[in-house]
């Protein structure tokens, strides 16, 4: 074997050795974060049953169903969720953008591995100046016909193009996780809107009952005033309460309409096509809330996975910036036919070809290449901190929702007890009024207290549903298409 042949065959070996011996950038692994034994300040009794009218319990594990909204036990709500996932305009736009990015990344990856091939043709008629010689025309007029195929390949010895493709793929992965987070937000917002609509409807019914009682009391006071058995002070007090209740009713109706409009938009409908409300009685609070262990949370939360993908992309971009400081080798070739007339261009005499190889070594770029590499390293360090902050924020969100769920469960229990006591008190007052032991005004006052306790209980129960929605969203389980 000649020395020349040995050198040519040894180039791939040398390139492989360079690639294996030189690390142009970090691996992109996240910094180790100590996983907590429990999410919050205190160790919660996760197996303890949350007692009350809506009993729940936490179950520690590493798996949560992706279609978690089915735990609210409403076929109608399930259908709404599927409609929202299919027709929500924001999700459809994000899906199209994600598909476009995926196609672009795929094309970039293929371009990094394979050469480019182009086919071109040209036909021209030209008029040029002639040579300044005796007995020669001052101008020349001729035709040219050219057709050729060109191929070019850039050798990626230091992996810059591959690293760029890897960075783009990781950015695509981050975009995919953001899309998953958007799907979760749409589902959570839809369920919260559904619960809020049910709560507002109940609150309106209660306020309407209060209005009816106040109107009856106003008529009674007016009658007593005409008979001299009451005072204008009592009349003014009753009218004041009546106006306060009417003032509460108008904002409730406005919030009901705006929430229904938002619900329709989430489902991809016009605001005028909002669905009929689901009453509270048709919704069930999930009896079991499956809690992911911290290690499983890292694998499932889309914001954490997006931050990890951004970190890996930043690591790959360091390799890109480093590789740009090393030599680049390219080779191009072309072959085809050309001539001053068709017969020559199509004959063997018109064959043309070229073979070009080039090597470029950056020498002086006024510090730009080094600055780009240092900037890539800074972005990588920032991505490490961003990943850590995302993980810590996820742990805090889970800790908050655990505490909030148990606190709101206790609050609902107290509100239900207060409602029961108000109901008993109202029943006793009505009986005493019937027997003449108390004036009718006491019955209306006890009715107001009873209705107010109903309003408190409705708000507390709606909060329990919102806590469950927030819990499932905090788990970050991807929603399957």
C-alpha positions as CSV (number, residue, x, y, z in Angstrom):
1,X,0.0,0.0,0.0
2,X,1.4,3.4,-1.0
3,X,1.8,6.2,1.5
4,X,-0.8,8.2,-0.3
5,X,-3.4,5.4,-0.2
6,X,-2.6,4.9,3.5
7,X,-3.1,8.6,4.2
8,X,-6.5,8.7,2.4
9,X,-7.8,5.6,4.2
10,X,-6.6,6.9,7.5
11,X,-8.6,10.1,7.4
12,X,-11.8,8.5,8.7
13,X,-9.9,6.8,11.4
14,X,-8.3,10.1,12.5
15,X,-11.7,11.9,12.3
16,X,-13.3,9.2,14.5
17,X,-10.4,9.5,17.0
18,X,-10.9,13.2,17.1
19,X,-14.6,12.8,17.8
20,X,-14.1,10.3,20.5
21,X,-11.2,12.1,22.2
22,X,-12.6,15.6,22.1
23,X,-15.7,16.7,24.0
24,X,-16.9,20.0,22.5
25,X,-19.6,20.6,25.0
26,X,-21.3,19.3,28.2
27,X,-23.6,16.3,28.1
28,X,-26.6,18.4,29.1
29,X,-27.5,16.4,32.3
30,X,-29.4,18.4,34.9
31,X,-27.7,19.1,38.2
32,X,-28.6,16.7,40.9
33,X,-31.5,17.9,43.0
34,X,-32.2,16.3,46.4
35,X,-35.6,14.8,46.2
36,X,-37.6,15.6,49.4
37,X,-39.1,13.0,51.6
38,X,-42.3,15.1,51.7
39,X,-43.3,18.1,49.6
40,X,-44.0,20.7,52.3
41,X,-42.9,21.8,55.7
42,X,-44.8,19.1,57.5
43,X,-45.3,15.4,56.8
44,X,-48.9,15.1,55.9
45,X,-50.8,11.9,56.7
46,X,-51.5,11.1,53.0
47,X,-53.4,7.9,53.8
48,X,-55.7,9.7,56.2
49,X,-59.3,10.0,55.0
50,X,-60.6,13.5,54.4
51,X,-63.9,13.2,56.2
52,X,-67.1,15.1,55.5
53,X,-69.8,15.3,53.0
54,X,-67.2,15.0,50.2
55,X,-64.8,12.4,51.5
56,X,-61.4,12.1,49.8
57,X,-58.0,10.5,50.4
58,X,-54.5,10.8,48.9
59,X,-52.8,7.6,47.6
60,X,-49.1,7.8,47.2
61,X,-47.8,6.2,43.9
62,X,-46.1,6.8,40.6
63,X,-49.0,6.7,38.1
64,X,-52.1,8.9,37.4
65,X,-54.6,8.3,34.7
66,X,-54.2,10.7,31.8
67,X,-57.9,11.1,31.4
68,X,-58.2,12.3,35.1
69,X,-61.3,14.4,34.4
70,X,-63.4,11.2,34.3
71,X,-63.0,11.0,38.1
72,X,-65.7,13.8,38.4
73,X,-68.1,11.1,37.2
74,X,-70.0,13.2,34.6
75,X,-70.4,11.8,31.1
76,X,-71.5,15.2,29.9
77,X,-68.3,16.8,31.2
78,X,-66.2,14.1,29.6
79,X,-67.8,14.9,26.3
80,X,-67.1,18.6,26.8
81,X,-63.4,17.9,27.5
82,X,-63.0,15.8,24.4
83,X,-64.7,18.6,22.4
84,X,-62.4,21.2,23.9
85,X,-59.2,19.1,23.1
86,X,-60.4,18.7,19.5
87,X,-61.8,22.1,18.7
88,X,-60.0,24.7,21.0
89,X,-58.5,27.3,18.6
90,X,-55.4,27.9,20.7
91,X,-54.6,24.2,20.9
92,X,-55.2,23.8,17.1
93,X,-52.8,26.7,16.4
94,X,-50.2,25.3,18.8
95,X,-50.6,21.8,17.2
96,X,-50.0,23.2,13.7
97,X,-47.0,25.2,14.8
98,X,-45.6,22.0,16.5
99,X,-46.1,20.0,13.4
100,X,-44.3,22.7,11.3
101,X,-41.4,22.7,13.7
102,X,-41.2,18.9,13.6
103,X,-41.0,18.9,9.8
104,X,-38.3,21.6,9.9
105,X,-36.2,19.7,12.5
106,X,-36.5,16.5,10.5
107,X,-35.4,18.3,7.3
108,X,-32.4,19.8,9.2
109,X,-31.4,16.4,10.6
110,X,-31.4,14.9,7.1
111,X,-29.5,17.8,5.7
112,X,-26.8,17.4,8.3
113,X,-26.3,13.7,7.3
114,X,-26.7,13.8,3.5
115,X,-25.1,15.7,0.7
116,X,-27.1,18.2,-1.4
117,X,-27.8,17.5,-5.1
118,X,-29.1,20.1,-7.5
119,X,-29.9,20.0,-11.2
120,X,-29.7,23.1,-13.3
121,X,-30.0,24.2,-16.9
122,X,-29.4,27.4,-18.8
123,X,-29.9,28.7,-22.3
124,X,-28.6,32.2,-23.2
125,X,-28.0,34.4,-26.2
126,X,-25.2,36.9,-25.6
127,X,-23.5,39.8,-27.4
128,X,-20.0,40.6,-26.3
129,X,-17.3,43.0,-27.4
130,X,-14.8,41.5,-29.9
131,X,-11.1,41.5,-29.6
132,X,-9.3,44.8,-30.9
133,X,-7.6,43.0,-33.7
134,X,-7.4,44.0,-37.4
135,X,-10.0,42.4,-39.7
136,X,-12.0,41.2,-36.6
137,X,-15.5,42.3,-35.8
138,X,-16.0,44.7,-32.9
139,X,-18.7,42.5,-31.4
140,X,-19.6,38.8,-31.3
141,X,-23.0,37.3,-31.0
142,X,-23.5,33.7,-29.8
143,X,-25.7,31.2,-28.0
144,X,-24.8,29.0,-24.9
145,X,-26.6,25.9,-23.7
146,X,-25.6,24.4,-20.3
147,X,-27.1,21.6,-18.3
148,X,-25.4,20.1,-15.3
149,X,-25.9,18.3,-11.9
150,X,-24.1,19.6,-8.8
151,X,-23.4,17.8,-5.5
152,X,-22.0,19.2,-2.4
153,X,-21.1,17.7,1.0
154,X,-19.7,19.4,4.1
155,X,-17.8,17.0,6.3
156,X,-19.0,17.4,9.9
157,X,-15.7,16.4,11.5
158,X,-16.3,18.2,14.8
159,X,-20.0,17.6,14.9
160,X,-21.2,21.2,14.6
161,X,-24.0,20.3,12.2
162,X,-25.0,17.3,14.2
163,X,-25.0,19.3,17.4
164,X,-27.2,22.0,15.8
165,X,-29.6,19.3,14.7
166,X,-29.6,17.9,18.3
167,X,-30.3,21.4,19.7
168,X,-33.2,21.9,17.3
169,X,-34.6,18.5,18.3
170,X,-34.4,19.4,22.0
171,X,-36.1,22.7,21.3
172,X,-38.8,20.8,19.5
173,X,-39.2,18.5,22.6
174,X,-39.5,21.6,24.8
175,X,-42.2,22.9,22.4
176,X,-44.0,19.6,22.6
177,X,-44.0,19.7,26.4
178,X,-45.4,23.3,26.3
179,X,-48.1,22.0,24.1
180,X,-48.9,19.3,26.7
181,X,-49.1,22.0,29.4
182,X,-51.4,24.0,27.2
183,X,-53.7,21.0,26.9
184,X,-53.8,20.5,30.6
185,X,-54.6,24.2,31.1
186,X,-57.5,24.0,28.7
187,X,-59.0,21.0,30.5
188,X,-58.4,22.6,34.0
189,X,-60.0,25.9,32.9
190,X,-63.0,24.1,31.4
191,X,-63.7,22.1,34.5
192,X,-63.2,25.2,36.7
193,X,-65.6,27.1,34.5
194,X,-68.1,24.3,34.7
195,X,-67.9,24.2,38.5
196,X,-68.1,28.0,38.8
197,X,-71.2,28.1,36.6
198,X,-72.9,25.4,38.8
199,X,-71.9,27.4,42.0
200,X,-73.2,30.7,40.6
201,X,-76.5,29.2,39.6
202,X,-76.9,27.9,43.2
203,X,-75.9,31.3,44.6
204,X,-78.4,33.0,42.4
205,X,-81.2,30.7,43.6
206,X,-80.3,31.4,47.2
207,X,-80.2,35.2,46.6
208,X,-83.5,35.0,44.9
209,X,-85.0,33.2,47.9
210,X,-83.5,36.0,50.1
211,X,-85.1,38.6,47.9
212,X,-88.4,36.9,48.1
213,X,-88.2,36.8,51.9
214,X,-87.1,40.5,52.0
215,X,-90.0,41.5,49.7
216,X,-92.5,39.7,51.9
217,X,-90.9,41.4,55.0
218,X,-91.1,44.8,53.3
219,X,-94.8,44.3,52.5
220,X,-95.4,43.2,56.1
221,X,-93.5,46.3,57.5
222,X,-95.4,48.6,55.2
223,X,-98.7,47.1,56.4
224,X,-97.7,47.4,60.0
225,X,-96.6,51.0,59.4
226,X,-100.0,51.9,58.0
227,X,-101.6,50.4,61.1
228,X,-99.2,52.3,63.4
229,X,-97.6,49.0,64.6
230,X,-94.2,49.7,63.1
231,X,-91.8,52.6,62.5
232,X,-90.3,54.2,59.5
233,X,-86.9,53.1,60.9
234,X,-87.9,49.5,60.4
235,X,-89.1,50.3,56.9
236,X,-85.9,52.0,56.0
237,X,-83.8,49.1,57.3
238,X,-85.8,46.6,55.3
239,X,-85.5,48.6,52.1
240,X,-81.8,48.9,52.7
241,X,-81.3,45.1,52.9
242,X,-83.5,44.7,49.8
243,X,-81.3,47.0,47.7
244,X,-78.1,45.3,49.0
245,X,-79.5,41.9,47.8
246,X,-80.4,43.3,44.4
247,X,-76.9,44.8,44.1
248,X,-75.5,41.3,44.7
249,X,-77.7,39.7,42.1
250,X,-76.6,41.8,39.1
251,X,-72.9,40.9,39.4
252,X,-73.7,37.2,39.8
253,X,-75.7,37.3,36.5
254,X,-72.9,39.1,34.8
255,X,-70.3,36.6,36.0
256,X,-72.5,33.7,35.0
257,X,-72.7,35.0,31.4
258,X,-69.0,35.8,31.2
259,X,-68.0,32.4,32.6
260,X,-70.4,30.6,30.1
261,X,-68.9,32.7,27.3
262,X,-65.4,31.7,28.3
263,X,-66.5,28.0,28.6
264,X,-67.8,28.1,25.0
265,X,-64.6,29.6,23.7
266,X,-62.6,26.9,25.5
267,X,-64.7,24.3,23.6
268,X,-64.2,26.1,20.3
269,X,-67.7,27.4,20.1
270,X,-69.2,30.9,19.6
271,X,-70.1,32.5,23.0
272,X,-73.8,32.3,22.0
273,X,-73.4,28.5,21.7
274,X,-72.5,27.9,25.4
275,X,-73.8,24.6,26.7
276,X,-76.4,24.3,29.3
277,X,-75.0,24.2,32.8
278,X,-74.3,21.0,34.7
279,X,-75.8,21.3,38.2
280,X,-73.7,20.5,41.3
281,X,-75.8,17.4,41.9
282,X,-74.5,15.9,38.6
283,X,-70.8,16.4,39.6
284,X,-68.9,14.1,42.0
285,X,-65.8,15.1,43.8
286,X,-63.0,12.5,43.1
287,X,-62.8,10.2,46.1
288,X,-59.2,9.3,45.6
289,X,-56.4,11.7,44.6
290,X,-53.3,9.7,43.4
291,X,-50.2,11.6,44.4
292,X,-47.0,11.1,42.4
293,X,-43.7,10.6,44.3
294,X,-41.1,13.3,43.6
295,X,-39.1,11.1,41.2
296,X,-42.2,10.4,39.2
297,X,-43.1,14.1,39.2
298,X,-39.8,14.9,37.5
299,X,-40.7,12.4,34.7
300,X,-44.3,13.6,34.1
301,X,-44.5,17.4,34.7
302,X,-44.4,19.0,31.2
303,X,-42.8,22.2,32.6
304,X,-39.9,20.2,34.1
305,X,-39.5,18.1,31.0
306,X,-39.5,21.3,28.9
307,X,-36.8,22.9,31.1
308,X,-34.7,19.7,30.8
309,X,-35.0,19.8,27.0
310,X,-34.0,23.5,27.0
311,X,-31.0,22.5,29.1
312,X,-29.9,19.8,26.6
313,X,-30.4,22.2,23.7
314,X,-28.2,24.8,25.4
315,X,-25.5,22.1,25.9
316,X,-25.7,21.2,22.2
317,X,-25.3,24.8,21.3
318,X,-22.0,25.0,23.2
319,X,-20.8,22.1,20.9
320,X,-22.0,24.1,17.9
321,X,-20.1,27.3,19.0
322,X,-17.0,25.3,19.8
323,X,-17.1,23.4,16.5
324,X,-17.3,26.6,14.6
325,X,-13.8,27.4,15.8
326,X,-12.3,24.3,14.1
327,X,-11.5,23.7,10.5
328,X,-14.3,22.8,8.1
329,X,-13.9,20.6,5.0
330,X,-16.2,20.6,2.0
331,X,-16.3,18.9,-1.4
332,X,-18.4,19.7,-4.4
333,X,-18.6,18.2,-7.8
334,X,-20.6,18.9,-11.0
335,X,-21.0,17.3,-14.4
336,X,-23.1,18.1,-17.4
337,X,-23.2,19.2,-21.0
338,X,-22.6,22.6,-22.6
339,X,-22.0,24.1,-26.0
340,X,-22.6,27.1,-28.3
341,X,-25.4,25.2,-30.1
342,X,-27.7,22.3,-29.3
343,X,-25.8,19.7,-31.4
344,X,-22.5,20.4,-29.6
345,X,-24.2,20.6,-26.2
346,X,-25.7,17.2,-26.7
347,X,-22.6,15.5,-28.1
348,X,-19.7,14.0,-26.4
349,X,-17.6,17.1,-27.1
350,X,-19.9,19.1,-24.9
351,X,-19.2,17.2,-21.7
352,X,-18.1,19.3,-18.7
353,X,-17.2,18.4,-15.1
354,X,-15.5,19.8,-12.1
355,X,-14.3,18.5,-8.7
356,X,-13.5,21.0,-5.9
357,X,-12.4,20.3,-2.3
358,X,-11.9,23.1,0.3
359,X,-10.6,23.5,3.8
360,X,-11.4,26.6,5.9
361,X,-9.8,27.4,9.2
362,X,-11.0,30.4,11.1
363,X,-8.1,32.7,12.0
364,X,-9.4,36.1,12.9
365,X,-13.0,37.1,13.5
366,X,-12.4,39.9,16.0
367,X,-13.2,37.6,18.9
368,X,-16.7,36.9,17.6
369,X,-16.4,33.1,17.7
370,X,-15.0,33.0,21.2
371,X,-17.7,35.4,22.4
372,X,-20.4,33.2,20.8
373,X,-18.9,30.2,22.7
374,X,-18.8,32.0,26.0
375,X,-22.4,33.3,25.4
376,X,-23.5,29.7,24.8
377,X,-21.8,28.6,28.1
378,X,-23.6,31.4,29.9
379,X,-26.9,30.3,28.4
380,X,-26.2,26.8,29.5
381,X,-25.6,27.9,33.1
382,X,-28.8,29.9,33.0
383,X,-30.7,26.9,31.8
384,X,-29.3,24.9,34.7
385,X,-30.7,27.4,37.2
386,X,-34.0,27.6,35.3
387,X,-34.3,23.8,35.5
388,X,-33.7,23.9,39.2
389,X,-36.2,26.7,39.7
390,X,-38.8,24.8,37.7
391,X,-38.3,21.7,39.8
392,X,-38.5,23.6,43.1
393,X,-41.5,25.5,41.9
394,X,-43.2,22.2,41.0
395,X,-42.5,20.8,44.5
396,X,-43.9,24.0,46.0
397,X,-47.0,23.8,43.9
398,X,-47.7,20.3,45.0
399,X,-47.0,21.1,48.6
400,X,-49.4,24.1,48.4
401,X,-52.2,22.1,46.8
402,X,-51.9,19.4,49.4
403,X,-52.2,21.8,52.3
404,X,-54.9,23.8,50.6
405,X,-57.0,20.7,49.8
406,X,-56.9,19.5,53.4
407,X,-57.5,23.1,54.7
408,X,-60.5,23.6,52.4
409,X,-61.9,20.2,53.3
410,X,-61.9,21.3,57.0
411,X,-63.4,24.6,56.1
412,X,-66.2,22.9,54.1
413,X,-66.9,20.7,57.1
414,X,-67.2,23.8,59.3
415,X,-69.5,25.5,56.8
416,X,-71.6,22.4,56.6
417,X,-71.8,22.3,60.4
418,X,-72.7,26.0,60.5
419,X,-75.4,25.4,57.9
420,X,-76.9,22.6,59.9
421,X,-76.9,24.7,63.0
422,X,-78.5,27.6,61.1
423,X,-81.1,25.3,59.7
424,X,-82.0,24.0,63.2
425,X,-82.1,27.6,64.6
426,X,-84.4,28.7,61.7
427,X,-86.7,25.8,62.3
428,X,-87.0,26.6,66.0
429,X,-87.6,30.3,65.3
430,X,-90.3,29.5,62.8
431,X,-92.0,27.2,65.4
432,X,-91.8,30.0,68.1
433,X,-93.2,32.5,65.6
434,X,-96.1,30.2,64.8
435,X,-96.8,29.9,68.5
436,X,-96.7,33.6,69.0
437,X,-93.6,33.6,71.2
438,X,-91.5,35.6,68.8
439,X,-92.3,38.3,66.3
440,X,-92.3,37.5,62.6
441,X,-89.2,39.7,62.1
442,X,-87.2,37.1,64.0
443,X,-88.2,34.4,61.5
444,X,-87.0,36.6,58.6
445,X,-83.7,37.4,60.3
446,X,-83.0,33.7,61.0
447,X,-83.9,32.9,57.4
448,X,-81.3,35.4,56.3
449,X,-78.7,33.8,58.4
450,X,-79.6,30.4,57.1
451,X,-79.4,31.5,53.5
452,X,-76.1,33.2,54.1
453,X,-74.7,29.9,55.5
454,X,-76.0,28.2,52.3
455,X,-74.0,30.7,50.2
456,X,-70.9,30.0,52.3
457,X,-71.3,26.3,51.9
458,X,-71.8,26.6,48.1
459,X,-68.6,28.6,47.8
460,X,-66.7,26.2,50.0
461,X,-67.8,23.2,48.0
462,X,-66.9,24.9,44.7
463,X,-63.4,25.5,46.2
464,X,-63.1,21.7,46.9
465,X,-63.7,21.0,43.2
466,X,-61.1,23.7,42.2
467,X,-58.6,22.1,44.6
468,X,-59.0,18.7,42.9
469,X,-58.6,20.2,39.5
470,X,-55.5,22.1,40.7
471,X,-54.2,18.8,42.2
472,X,-54.4,16.9,38.9
473,X,-52.9,19.7,37.0
474,X,-50.0,19.9,39.5
475,X,-49.3,16.2,38.8
476,X,-48.6,17.1,35.2
477,X,-49.7,13.9,33.6
478,X,-49.7,14.2,29.8
479,X,-53.0,14.0,28.1
480,X,-53.0,11.4,25.4
481,X,-54.2,12.5,21.9
